[in-house]
């Protein structure tokens, strides 16, 4: 995947996380655990995804190496999004193995 495409994909996913964080503020406080859910959607979801995508371009600029193959980029994105989602789902649902995952 080309660096600009990688950045566009990661930033789009980060915007989705940030939108979910904003929408979660519409939930009643007891459903979102006060400020916990919006904060974790924004930080664990949006910020982590955005940084993960930006670091790939930063690494390419510093090392002058070719971009990683597309499957590697998609796997990394899936792991970052999956990790954030497991925390956001596991904590409110009281599923400790999902949080540990």
Secondary structure, DSSP 8 states (H G I E B T S, - for coil): --HHHHHHHHHHHHHHHHHHHHHHTTS-TTTTTTTHHHHHIIIIIIIHHHHHHHHHHHHHHHH------HHHHHHHHHHHHHHHHHHHHHHHHT-HHHHH-
